[in-house]
Amino acid sequence: MTPLRLGYLYGIGAYLLWGFFPLYLRLLRPTGPLEILAHRIVWSVLFVALLLAALRNVGFLRTLARRPRALAGVAVAAALIAVNWGTYIYGVNSERVVETALGYFITPLVSVLLGVTVLRERLRRGQWVALGIGTAAVAVLAVDYGRLPWLALALAVSFAGYGLVKKRLGLPAAEGLFAESAVLALPALGYLGWLGATGGLTFGHVSAGHAALLVLAGAATAIPLLLFAGAANRLPLTALGMLQYLAPILQLGCGVLIFHEPMPPARLAGFALVWMALLAFTT
């Protein structure tokens, strides 16, 4: 199999897993969003630690420990991905899957905005047009929702910011995920301990299958990320950029077709404007 074809398989696999992730999260009920987030962090650390140990790839920790600026970057990346994961879990559990899909549709536009404001990048005319249409889309959706689509905006800003920090850090996927999850592991374990002490912990108190699904949160987090890293090493950026829309398309399908969330005409118009903005952005 050629590297290009393998790259497409990795990329499609990653985005399929991310796209259908809401179905997995719904299986974790009645566990609340914060407990799910804590389990996702803890089991991610363990899963990736075992993977790195099997690959005998732990030397990066010594190198990272000697770079205070990199450690600070890891802490910032960890905070941003925790906000992103927590917001996403909350959105799915509160039956707002459509709004989470919107967040990942507008993430590329927020990334462009960060490029202008933080990296001082210059935009093409089409990118300025895309930002203008995207702003109009948010306004239309705010009118439809009767509020700003804050959940979508939080997802977009946190993930775009995470991508910016990760770009500057330059850590490989598995090593980066381990370092970020390790930063978050102590608070996550503390929260799970507090839940256990106060009788609010669901882990081990629902069913064996439910507990197993919570443990699988580590693999469910790491596997698509590693597939994405494999795709990024083999595909041109243009191909990878087009594949990224597969996940929010599938999330939108889950929200509307499986979870039967409403899609009134005004909301559909807002999404149509977002798609127009993305078309302007990619042409």
Backbone as CSV, one residue per row, in Angstrom:
resi,resn,N_x,N_y,N_z,CA_x,CA_y,CA_z,C_x,C_y,C_z
1,MET,0.845,-1.199,0.000,0.000,0.000,0.000,0.881,1.251,0.000
2,THR,0.542,2.206,-0.846,1.351,3.423,-0.944,1.171,4.291,0.301
3,PRO,2.183,5.109,0.648,2.042,6.004,1.802,0.837,6.936,1.681
4,LEU,0.535,7.395,0.452,-0.595,8.305,0.269,-1.910,7.607,0.607
5,ARG,-2.081,6.389,0.092,-3.320,5.652,0.378,-3.429,5.335,1.866
6,LEU,-2.304,4.970,2.473,-2.305,4.703,3.910,-2.664,5.969,4.689
7,GLY,-2.168,7.110,4.221,-2.500,8.382,4.860,-3.990,8.670,4.815
8,TYR,-4.615,8.393,3.669,-6.066,8.600,3.566,-6.819,7.658,4.509
9,LEU,-6.371,6.412,4.602,-7.027,5.467,5.514,-6.908,5.933,6.964
10,TYR,-5.723,6.388,7.349,-5.530,6.900,8.706,-6.416,8.116,8.952
11,GLY,-6.426,9.044,7.990,-7.197,10.273,8.161,-8.689,10.012,8.251
12,ILE,-9.194,9.181,7.342,-10.626,8.860,7.363,-10.978,8.127,8.653
13,GLY,-10.103,7.212,9.081,-10.349,6.502,10.339,-10.429,7.440,11.523
14,ALA,-9.500,8.403,11.584,-9.495,9.366,12.696,-10.775,10.186,12.721
15,TYR,-11.162,10.716,11.571,-12.334,11.596,11.545,-13.640,10.828,11.690
16,LEU,-13.671,9.558,11.258,-14.855,8.736,11.526,-15.028,8.525,13.027
17,LEU,-13.936,8.214,13.714,-14.019,8.013,15.166,-14.441,9.294,15.874
18,TRP,-13.880,10.429,15.478,-14.282,11.704,16.082,-15.732,12.047,15.739
19,GLY,-16.142,11.719,14.513,-17.494,12.062,14.094,-18.572,11.296,14.837
20,PHE,-18.283,10.041,15.161,-19.267,9.215,15.863,-19.060,9.202,17.376
21,PHE,-18.152,10.036,17.877,-17.871,10.078,19.313,-19.113,10.387,20.159
22,PRO,-20.074,11.210,19.672,-21.288,11.438,20.475,-22.041,10.155,20.819
23,LEU,-22.009,9.170,19.919,-22.704,7.907,20.199,-22.069,7.208,21.398
24,TYR,-20.747,7.249,21.473,-20.040,6.656,22.615,-20.368,7.404,23.901
25,LEU,-20.352,8.732,23.847,-20.604,9.512,25.062,-21.999,9.263,25.615
26,ARG,-22.983,9.061,24.745,-24.344,8.803,25.224,-24.435,7.476,25.977
27,LEU,-23.528,6.543,25.660,-23.528,5.258,26.361,-23.043,5.386,27.802
28,LEU,-22.425,6.524,28.138,-21.852,6.704,29.475,-22.856,7.242,30.483
29,ARG,-24.085,7.527,30.071,-25.095,7.956,31.032,-25.309,6.869,32.075
30,PRO,-25.522,7.217,33.338,-25.854,8.533,33.907,-24.651,9.327,34.421
31,THR,-23.430,8.971,34.011,-22.246,9.696,34.481,-22.286,11.142,33.993
32,GLY,-21.981,12.079,34.891,-21.998,13.494,34.550,-20.777,13.916,33.751
33,PRO,-20.837,15.100,33.120,-19.745,15.564,32.255,-18.393,15.650,32.950
34,LEU,-18.352,16.153,34.182,-17.063,16.316,34.859,-16.434,14.971,35.214
35,GLU,-17.259,14.002,35.603,-16.695,12.680,35.891,-16.187,12.024,34.609
36,ILE,-16.932,12.179,33.511,-16.464,11.639,32.227,-15.135,12.278,31.844
37,LEU,-15.043,13.608,32.003,-13.799,14.314,31.688,-12.643,13.776,32.528
38,ALA,-12.885,13.584,33.819,-11.829,13.078,34.702,-11.375,11.686,34.275
39,HIS,-12.331,10.818,33.932,-11.965,9.479,33.466,-11.193,9.555,32.151
40,ARG,-11.623,10.438,31.271,-10.932,10.573,29.980,-9.468,10.944,30.188
41,ILE,-9.217,11.839,31.127,-7.847,12.271,31.424,-7.037,11.124,32.025
42,VAL,-7.579,10.500,33.066,-6.835,9.465,33.796,-6.518,8.268,32.905
43,TRP,-7.518,7.780,32.177,-7.286,6.597,31.353,-6.454,6.923,30.126
44,SER,-6.474,8.172,29.663,-5.582,8.577,28.565,-4.127,8.499,29.003
45,VAL,-3.840,8.989,30.217,-2.469,8.914,30.745,-1.994,7.464,30.779
46,LEU,-2.819,6.579,31.317,-2.419,5.175,31.454,-2.252,4.504,30.094
47,PHE,-3.189,4.750,29.178,-3.135,4.122,27.857,-1.882,4.557,27.103
48,VAL,-1.625,5.863,27.079,-0.474,6.372,26.320,0.836,6.000,27.016
49,ALA,0.846,5.957,28.352,2.052,5.540,29.072,2.429,4.109,28.703
50,LEU,1.443,3.223,28.641,1.707,1.840,28.240,2.210,1.775,26.805
51,LEU,1.617,2.591,25.933,2.041,2.618,24.532,3.484,3.093,24.405
52,LEU,3.818,4.181,25.093,5.176,4.720,25.027,6.186,3.751,25.638
53,ALA,5.789,3.072,26.719,6.680,2.087,27.335,6.934,0.921,26.381
54,ALA,5.875,0.484,25.686,6.033,-0.615,24.728,6.956,-0.218,23.582
55,LEU,6.898,1.048,23.189,7.753,1.546,22.105,9.118,1.999,22.609
56,ARG,9.330,1.883,23.925,10.580,2.339,24.555,10.876,3.800,24.213
57,ASN,9.834,4.598,24.313,9.970,6.013,23.950,9.607,6.872,25.160
58,VAL,10.505,6.932,26.121,10.260,7.751,27.313,11.346,8.805,27.511
59,GLY,12.331,8.807,26.617,13.428,9.761,26.753,13.003,11.208,26.596
60,PHE,11.877,11.429,25.903,11.421,12.807,25.683,11.102,13.512,27.000
61,LEU,10.769,12.730,28.045,10.425,13.343,29.333,11.618,14.090,29.930
62,ARG,12.822,13.502,29.799,14.012,14.181,30.315,14.282,15.465,29.541
63,THR,14.115,15.388,28.224,14.323,16.580,27.396,13.312,17.658,27.741
64,LEU,12.058,17.257,27.907,11.000,18.213,28.220,11.229,18.862,29.579
65,ALA,11.706,18.076,30.541,11.924,18.597,31.897,12.991,19.682,31.933
66,ARG,13.885,19.686,30.938,14.948,20.695,30.894,14.546,21.934,30.100
67,ARG,13.281,21.997,29.685,12.810,23.149,28.887,11.630,23.811,29.605
68,PRO,11.905,24.766,30.496,10.818,25.402,31.259,9.752,26.041,30.376
69,ARG,10.176,26.655,29.272,9.187,27.281,28.385,8.283,26.226,27.756
70,ALA,8.854,25.084,27.389,8.042,24.000,26.828,7.078,23.451,27.868
71,LEU,7.529,23.337,29.116,6.642,22.873,30.186,5.475,23.830,30.377
72,ALA,5.756,25.136,30.298,4.674,26.123,30.404,3.709,25.976,29.237
73,GLY,4.249,25.714,28.040,3.395,25.498,26.876,2.519,24.276,27.026
74,VAL,3.077,23.207,27.589,2.296,21.986,27.843,1.158,22.280,28.808
75,ALA,1.430,23.087,29.840,0.388,23.432,30.814,-0.737,24.223,30.151
76,VAL,-0.371,25.163,29.267,-1.394,25.948,28.556,-2.200,25.038,27.631
77,ALA,-1.502,24.169,26.888,-2.194,23.230,25.999,-3.125,22.319,26.790
78,ALA,-2.678,21.869,27.955,-3.506,20.999,28.798,-4.773,21.719,29.244
79,ALA,-4.639,22.981,29.644,-5.814,23.748,30.073,-6.795,23.924,28.923
80,LEU,-6.282,24.224,27.722,-7.156,24.441,26.562,-7.873,23.155,26.158
81,ILE,-7.155,22.024,26.156,-7.811,20.782,25.740,-8.793,20.310,26.804
82,ALA,-8.531,20.624,28.076,-9.495,20.277,29.131,-10.788,21.060,28.940
83,VAL,-10.668,22.351,28.615,-11.858,23.165,28.332,-12.601,22.599,27.126
84,ASN,-11.848,22.226,26.087,-12.465,21.691,24.874,-13.186,20.381,25.148
85,TRP,-12.506,19.451,25.796,-13.131,18.155,26.105,-14.346,18.335,27.000
86,GLY,-14.195,19.136,28.047,-15.300,19.328,28.985,-16.509,19.965,28.328
87,THR,-16.264,20.973,27.481,-17.367,21.638,26.779,-18.068,20.677,25.838
88,TYR,-17.280,19.875,25.135,-17.856,18.925,24.185,-18.706,17.875,24.900
89,ILE,-18.172,17.330,25.979,-18.926,16.325,26.747,-20.221,16.928,27.279
90,TYR,-20.133,18.152,27.805,-21.335,18.830,28.300,-22.343,19.019,27.169
91,GLY,-21.869,19.436,25.993,-22.768,19.660,24.864,-23.503,18.402,24.449
92,VAL,-22.778,17.296,24.355,-23.411,16.034,23.957,-24.400,15.572,25.021
93,ASN,-24.012,15.660,26.289,-24.880,15.185,27.374,-26.095,16.072,27.590
94,SER,-26.016,17.340,27.170,-27.162,18.244,27.321,-27.957,18.369,26.024
95,GLU,-27.776,17.387,25.121,-28.540,17.300,23.871,-28.339,18.536,22.994
96,ARG,-27.071,18.919,22.845,-26.710,20.038,21.972,-25.608,19.598,21.010
97,VAL,-25.795,18.415,20.436,-24.805,17.861,19.513,-24.680,18.732,18.268
98,VAL,-25.790,19.285,17.795,-25.758,20.158,16.618,-24.864,21.367,16.875
99,GLU,-24.950,21.928,18.076,-24.116,23.092,18.388,-22.643,22.700,18.506
100,THR,-22.360,21.482,18.975,-20.959,21.044,19.003,-20.416,20.899,17.582
101,ALA,-21.255,20.402,16.669,-20.831,20.297,15.269,-20.516,21.676,14.703
102,LEU,-21.359,22.659,15.029,-21.108,24.032,14.591,-19.736,24.504,15.064
103,GLY,-19.388,24.176,16.317,-18.100,24.586,16.863,-16.934,24.101,16.027
104,TYR,-17.009,22.851,15.570,-15.897,22.315,14.787,-15.948,22.764,13.332
105,PHE,-17.126,23.161,12.843,-17.179,23.770,11.515,-16.483,25.132,11.499
106,ILE,-16.657,25.923,12.573,-16.084,27.274,12.566,-14.660,27.318,13.114
107,THR,-14.133,26.187,13.595,-12.764,26.167,14.124,-11.730,26.666,13.113
108,PRO,-11.784,26.248,11.819,-10.791,26.776,10.874,-10.832,28.296,10.751
109,LEU,-12.028,28.884,10.847,-12.141,30.340,10.753,-11.511,31.005,11.975
110,VAL,-11.713,30.413,13.151,-11.091,30.957,14.366,-9.574,30.801,14.292
111,SER,-9.102,29.698,13.702,-7.661,29.506,13.535,-7.068,30.607,12.662
112,VAL,-7.789,30.973,11.608,-7.340,32.073,10.744,-7.281,33.372,11.534
113,LEU,-8.313,33.622,12.340,-8.352,34.842,13.151,-7.181,34.879,14.132
114,LEU,-6.856,33.748,14.732,-5.699,33.681,15.632,-4.398,33.913,14.867
115,GLY,-4.339,33.408,13.640,-3.153,33.630,12.826,-2.912,35.102,12.559
116,VAL,-4.002,35.848,12.354,-3.894,37.290,12.106,-3.509,38.032,13.374
117,THR,-4.180,37.718,14.477,-4.000,38.499,15.703,-2.751,38.108,16.491
118,VAL,-2.391,36.819,16.455,-1.262,36.349,17.267,0.017,36.242,16.442
119,LEU,-0.083,35.630,15.261,1.102,35.403,14.439,1.333,36.496,13.406
120,ARG,0.417,37.469,13.330,0.531,38.586,12.380,0.596,38.100,10.928
121,GLU,-0.160,37.054,10.634,-0.194,36.546,9.270,-1.067,37.441,8.394
122,ARG,-0.740,37.470,7.108,-1.535,38.234,6.144,-2.544,37.305,5.475
123,LEU,-3.752,37.823,5.267,-4.815,37.009,4.682,-5.046,37.361,3.225
124,ARG,-5.463,36.345,2.473,-5.939,36.588,1.115,-7.337,37.194,1.181
125,ARG,-7.770,37.743,0.048,-9.108,38.342,0.011,-10.178,37.310,0.364
126,GLY,-10.037,36.086,-0.164,-11.026,35.048,0.118,-11.136,34.725,1.595
127,GLN,-10.009,34.803,2.305,-10.036,34.524,3.740,-10.743,35.633,4.516
128,TRP,-10.544,36.898,4.082,-11.286,38.001,4.710,-12.788,37.845,4.464
129,VAL,-13.141,37.445,3.233,-14.556,37.212,2.911,-15.109,36.099,3.798
130,ALA,-14.325,35.034,3.970,-14.760,33.914,4.810,-15.011,34.364,6.241
131,LEU,-14.124,35.199,6.785,-14.317,35.697,8.148,-15.575,36.551,8.253
132,GLY,-15.829,37.374,7.232,-17.034,38.205,7.238,-18.301,37.369,7.204
133,ILE,-18.319,36.361,6.326,-19.496,35.486,6.239,-19.658,34.694,7.534
134,GLY,-18.539,34.243,8.106,-18.597,33.505,9.367,-19.167,34.343,10.495
135,THR,-18.790,35.623,10.541,-19.346,36.529,11.556,-20.848,36.691,11.369
136,ALA,-21.277,36.822,10.103,-22.712,36.925,9.816,-23.440,35.651,10.240
137,ALA,-22.797,34.504,10.038,-23.411,33.230,10.435,-23.628,33.168,11.939
138,VAL,-22.629,33.608,12.707,-22.768,33.613,14.168,-23.910,34.529,14.587
139,ALA,-24.056,35.681,13.902,-25.144,36.612,14.220,-26.506,35.972,13.946
140,VAL,-26.634,35.295,12.798,-27.896,34.629,12.456,-28.214,33.542,13.481
141,LEU,-27.214,32.771,13.860,-27.430,31.697,14.829,-27.739,32.242,16.215
142,ALA,-27.157,33.398,16.556,-27.471,34.022,17.847,-28.940,34.420,17.901
143,VAL,-29.459,34.938,16.788,-30.881,35.295,16.727,-31.734,34.036,16.849
144,ASP,-31.325,32.961,16.152,-32.095,31.717,16.194,-32.117,31.118,17.603
145,TYR,-30.951,31.055,18.248,-30.869,30.472,19.588,-31.425,31.404,20.664
146,GLY,-31.511,32.693,20.358,-31.891,33.667,21.370,-30.740,34.011,22.292
147,ARG,-29.536,33.650,21.896,-28.311,33.889,22.670,-27.139,33.618,21.743
148,LEU,-25.951,34.020,22.165,-24.762,33.626,21.420,-24.587,32.107,21.494
149,PRO,-24.178,31.467,20.406,-23.896,30.020,20.471,-22.586,29.786,21.222
150,TRP,-22.622,30.076,22.541,-21.386,30.105,23.327,-20.689,28.756,23.357
151,LEU,-21.467,27.684,23.338,-20.851,26.364,23.389,-20.009,26.123,22.131
152,ALA,-20.570,26.472,20.970,-19.824,26.328,19.717,-18.597,27.226,19.706
153,LEU,-18.753,28.462,20.183,-17.626,29.397,20.213,-16.539,28.913,21.167
154,ALA,-16.938,28.374,22.323,-15.951,27.861,23.282,-15.171,26.692,22.684
155,LEU,-15.867,25.804,21.973,-15.184,24.685,21.325,-14.203,25.175,20.272
156,ALA,-14.657,26.132,19.448,-13.806,26.627,18.363,-12.581,27.355,18.895
157,VAL,-12.786,28.243,19.868,-11.668,29.034,20.402,-10.673,28.137,21.142
158,SER,-11.183,27.210,21.956,-10.278,26.346,22.723,-9.483,25.424,21.808
159,PHE,-10.130,24.871,20.765,-9.411,23.939,19.892,-8.451,24.665,18.968
160,ALA,-8.862,25.840,18.471,-7.949,26.624,17.635,-6.748,27.091,18.453
161,GLY,-6.994,27.531,19.684,-5.898,27.930,20.561,-4.982,26.767,20.882
162,TYR,-5.574,25.602,21.106,-4.797,24.386,21.364,-3.896,24.066,20.169
163,GLY,-4.456,24.176,18.970,-3.665,23.916,17.769,-2.500,24.876,17.633
164,LEU,-2.736,26.142,17.969,-1.672,27.146,17.904,-0.545,26.819,18.880
165,VAL,-0.904,26.482,20.120,0.111,26.149,21.131,0.864,24.883,20.726
166,LYS,0.136,23.874,20.225,0.770,22.621,19.813,1.756,22.850,18.671
167,LYS,1.401,23.742,17.758,2.285,24.049,16.633,3.605,24.612,17.134
168,ARG,3.535,25.452,18.152,4.755,26.057,18.697,5.559,25.064,19.537
169,LEU,4.873,24.125,20.197,5.578,23.142,21.025,6.347,22.130,20.185
170,GLY,5.689,21.638,19.126,6.343,20.683,18.241,6.495,19.280,18.801
171,LEU,5.696,18.911,19.795,5.758,17.549,20.344,4.960,16.587,19.462
172,PRO,5.437,15.352,19.245,4.640,14.353,18.525,3.328,14.058,19.256
173,ALA,2.396,13.401,18.548,1.034,13.230,19.066,0.991,12.484,20.396
174,ALA,1.594,11.302,20.458,1.506,10.487,21.679,2.212,11.168,22.846
175,GLU,3.401,11.697,22.585,4.160,12.362,23.642,3.425,13.594,24.157
176,GLY,2.833,14.347,23.226,2.084,15.535,23.626,0.862,15.190,24.451
177,LEU,0.111,14.165,24.006,-1.087,13.764,24.748,-0.717,13.278,26.145
178,PHE,0.384,12.522,26.255,0.802,12.043,27.574,1.153,13.213,28.492
179,ALA,1.944,14.158,27.983,2.374,15.285,28.814,1.182,16.119,29.266
180,GLU,0.256,16.383,28.346,-0.913,17.205,28.682,-1.824,16.488,29.679
181,SER,-2.056,15.203,29.440,-2.919,14.441,30.349,-2.271,14.286,31.720
182,ALA,-0.928,14.159,31.740,-0.227,14.037,33.019,-0.387,15.298,33.857
183,VAL,-0.372,16.466,33.196,-0.588,17.734,33.905,-1.965,17.753,34.558
184,LEU,-2.957,17.184,33.850,-4.344,17.218,34.326,-4.689,16.050,35.249
185,ALA,-3.811,15.045,35.314,-4.161,13.801,36.013,-4.403,14.005,37.501
186,LEU,-3.573,14.809,38.156,-3.723,14.984,39.606,-5.065,15.629,39.960
187,PRO,-5.450,16.757,39.311,-6.788,17.299,39.588,-7.904,16.310,39.253
188,ALA,-7.729,15.545,38.159,-8.759,14.572,37.777,-8.901,13.480,38.833
189,LEU,-7.776,12.959,39.305,-7.823,11.938,40.354,-8.408,12.498,41.646
190,GLY,-8.051,13.748,41.960,-8.608,14.388,43.151,-10.111,14.523,43.064
191,TYR,-10.606,14.886,41.872,-12.057,15.025,41.693,-12.755,13.672,41.821
192,LEU,-12.169,12.635,41.209,-12.765,11.300,41.324,-12.755,10.819,42.771
193,GLY,-11.669,11.122,43.493,-11.610,10.765,44.912,-12.672,11.477,45.724
194,TRP,-12.887,12.755,45.419,-13.924,13.517,46.124,-15.311,12.954,45.825
195,LEU,-15.553,12.594,44.551,-16.842,11.983,44.207,-17.044,10.679,44.974
196,GLY,-15.974,9.878,45.055,-16.081,8.623,45.788,-16.371,8.836,47.263
197,ALA,-15.734,9.854,47.843,-15.924,10.122,49.279,-17.308,10.662,49.585
198,THR,-17.915,11.361,48.629,-19.229,11.977,48.858,-20.378,11.140,48.298
199,GLY,-20.054,9.976,47.735,-21.101,9.095,47.226,-21.622,9.468,45.861
200,GLY,-20.903,10.318,45.135,-21.380,10.743,43.816,-20.732,10.026,42.653
201,LEU,-19.808,9.107,42.916,-19.086,8.416,41.853,-19.968,7.347,41.213
202,THR,-20.048,7.351,39.874,-20.833,6.325,39.178,-19.977,5.133,38.772
203,PHE,-18.660,5.325,38.659,-17.766,4.251,38.220,-17.851,3.064,39.185
204,GLY,-18.210,1.900,38.626,-18.332,0.703,39.444,-19.658,0.562,40.153
205,HIS,-20.555,1.545,39.982,-21.841,1.502,40.683,-23.036,1.406,39.726
206,VAL,-22.776,1.298,38.425,-23.871,1.174,37.452,-23.907,-0.250,36.925
207,SER,-22.841,-0.656,36.239,-22.708,-2.027,35.748,-21.262,-2.236,35.332
208,ALA,-20.889,-3.494,35.145,-19.524,-3.790,34.703,-19.279,-3.233,33.305
209,GLY,-20.297,-3.328,32.441,-20.164,-2.796,31.089,-19.970,-1.294,31.081
210,HIS,-20.705,-0.605,31.949,-20.581,0.850,32.051,-19.180,1.230,32.521
211,ALA,-18.647,0.510,33.512,-17.289,0.779,34.002,-16.259,0.541,32.898
212,ALA,-16.460,-0.519,32.113,-15.537,-0.814,31.014,-15.552,0.298,29.970
213,LEU,-16.734,0.840,29.693,-16.832,1.942,28.732,-16.082,3.175,29.224
214,LEU,-16.135,3.446,30.524,-15.390,4.579,31.071,-13.885,4.348,30.948
215,VAL,-13.442,3.118,31.189,-12.017,2.796,31.043,-11.576,2.982,29.592
216,LEU,-12.451,2.643,28.652,-12.130,2.772,27.229,-11.986,4.223,26.781
217,ALA,-12.322,5.176,27.649,-12.174,6.590,27.286,-10.736,6.925,26.920
218,GLY,-9.772,6.241,27.538,-8.369,6.481,27.203,-8.058,6.098,25.772
219,ALA,-8.459,4.885,25.386,-8.232,4.435,24.014,-9.032,5.269,23.024
220,ALA,-10.276,5.617,23.395,-11.131,6.409,22.508,-10.556,7.798,22.266
221,THR,-9.756,8.286,23.198,-9.100,9.582,23.033,-7.823,9.450,22.222
222,ALA,-7.008,8.448,22.541,-5.670,8.349,21.954,-5.671,7.806,20.528
223,ILE,-6.496,6.809,20.237,-6.418,6.142,18.931,-6.687,7.101,17.770
224,PRO,-7.789,7.889,17.786,-7.978,8.811,16.658,-6.870,9.850,16.544
225,LEU,-6.317,10.284,17.679,-5.230,11.260,17.641,-3.991,10.663,16.978
226,LEU,-3.687,9.407,17.278,-2.534,8.744,16.669,-2.772,8.483,15.180
227,LEU,-4.003,8.130,14.819,-4.339,7.971,13.403,-4.175,9.290,12.660
228,PHE,-4.620,10.379,13.297,-4.475,11.698,12.686,-2.999,12.038,12.477
229,ALA,-2.165,11.728,13.472,-0.730,12.001,13.345,-0.141,11.219,12.174
230,GLY,-0.575,9.960,12.013,-0.110,9.163,10.884,-0.550,9.746,9.557
231,ALA,-1.778,10.266,9.511,-2.270,10.899,8.288,-1.500,12.179,7.987
232,ALA,-1.239,12.974,9.014,-0.554,14.258,8.824,0.848,14.067,8.257
233,ASN,1.476,12.930,8.567,2.826,12.654,8.065,2.828,12.166,6.623
234,ARG,1.668,11.803,6.077,1.614,11.180,4.754,0.795,11.955,3.733
235,LEU,-0.071,12.860,4.188,-0.977,13.564,3.278,-0.557,15.013,3.096
236,PRO,-0.824,15.582,1.908,-0.648,17.026,1.759,-1.645,17.778,2.632
237,LEU,-1.288,18.994,3.035,-2.153,19.769,3.928,-3.522,20.022,3.317
238,THR,-3.583,20.188,1.989,-4.882,20.441,1.344,-5.822,19.253,1.538
239,ALA,-5.294,18.040,1.384,-6.124,16.842,1.571,-6.554,16.709,3.023
240,LEU,-5.621,16.956,3.935,-5.950,16.866,5.357,-6.982,17.925,5.737
241,GLY,-6.859,19.111,5.134,-7.807,20.188,5.413,-9.218,19.855,4.973
242,MET,-9.353,19.158,3.843,-10.685,18.782,3.383,-11.268,17.649,4.234
243,LEU,-10.418,16.722,4.672,-10.910,15.608,5.490,-11.446,16.071,6.841
244,GLN,-10.937,17.223,7.345,-11.317,17.654,8.694,-12.812,17.948,8.828
245,TYR,-13.486,18.209,7.693,-14.919,18.514,7.764,-15.771,17.261,7.901
246,LEU,-15.150,16.078,7.739,-15.907,14.832,7.880,-16.463,14.678,9.294
247,ALA,-15.664,15.035,10.309,-16.106,14.853,11.700,-17.330,15.700,12.040
248,PRO,-17.325,17.032,11.800,-18.536,17.795,12.136,-19.743,17.435,11.281
249,ILE,-19.513,16.980,10.039,-20.644,16.520,9.219,-21.304,15.316,9.885
250,LEU,-20.494,14.375,10.353,-21.038,13.194,11.031,-21.682,13.564,12.360
251,GLN,-21.070,14.508,13.095,-21.663,14.962,14.358,-23.019,15.615,14.108
252,LEU,-23.091,16.423,13.056,-24.368,17.052,12.701,-25.403,15.985,12.359
253,GLY,-24.982,14.964,11.601,-25.892,13.875,11.274,-26.375,13.140,12.515
254,CYS,-25.461,12.904,13.462,-25.859,12.262,14.726,-26.899,13.105,15.451
255,GLY,-26.651,14.419,15.515,-27.557,15.302,16.240,-28.946,15.349,15.640
256,VAL,-29.019,15.457,14.305,-30.314,15.642,13.640,-31.014,14.308,13.393
257,LEU,-30.280,13.322,12.875,-30.908,12.081,12.422,-31.038,11.021,13.514
258,ILE,-30.099,10.979,14.453,-30.130,9.942,15.487,-30.733,10.467,16.787
259,PHE,-30.295,11.671,17.216,-30.795,12.228,18.473,-31.998,13.148,18.271
260,HIS,-32.378,13.385,17.009,-33.587,14.151,16.665,-33.593,15.552,17.286
261,GLU,-32.442,16.219,17.250,-32.386,17.609,17.696,-33.004,18.508,16.624
262,PRO,-33.635,19.605,17.024,-34.327,20.455,16.046,-33.356,21.179,15.115
263,MET,-33.801,21.406,13.880,-33.047,22.189,12.912,-34.021,23.126,12.197
264,PRO,-34.459,24.206,12.892,-35.399,25.144,12.274,-34.752,25.875,11.100
265,PRO,-35.562,26.517,10.238,-35.023,27.179,9.043,-33.930,28.203,9.340
266,ALA,-34.092,28.999,10.399,-33.084,30.019,10.713,-31.751,29.369,11.078
267,ARG,-31.798,28.267,11.803,-30.561,27.565,12.178,-29.899,26.966,10.946
268,LEU,-30.724,26.408,10.060,-30.192,25.858,8.815,-29.541,26.956,7.980
269,ALA,-30.157,28.144,7.978,-29.576,29.281,7.253,-28.222,29.666,7.844
270,GLY,-28.123,29.637,9.170,-26.849,29.932,9.820,-25.773,28.931,9.435
271,PHE,-26.136,27.642,9.426,-25.176,26.618,9.010,-24.789,26.805,7.544
272,ALA,-25.773,27.170,6.697,-25.474,27.397,5.280,-24.451,28.520,5.113
273,LEU,-24.577,29.576,5.918,-23.591,30.661,5.873,-22.210,30.170,6.305
274,VAL,-22.169,29.315,7.318,-20.883,28.742,7.748,-20.254,27.953,6.608
275,TRP,-21.063,27.147,5.913,-20.524,26.354,4.803,-20.060,27.254,3.664
276,MET,-20.783,28.364,3.425,-20.333,29.328,2.421,-18.991,29.936,2.820
277,ALA,-18.845,30.234,4.107,-17.580,30.796,4.597,-16.438,29.804,4.396
278,LEU,-16.700,28.530,4.682,-15.660,27.513,4.511,-15.306,27.335,3.040
279,LEU,-16.304,27.454,2.163,-16.048,27.368,0.725,-15.163,28.526,0.276
280,ALA,-15.483,29.733,0.762,-14.654,30.900,0.430,-13.245,30.744,0.988
281,PHE,-13.153,30.117,2.136,-11.858,29.941,2.803,-10.956,28.973,2.046
282,THR,-11.553,27.937,1.449,-10.755,26.882,0.812,-10.524,27.112,-0.669
283,THR,-11.108,28.170,-1.244,-10.926,28.431,-2.678,-10.035,29.635,-2.903
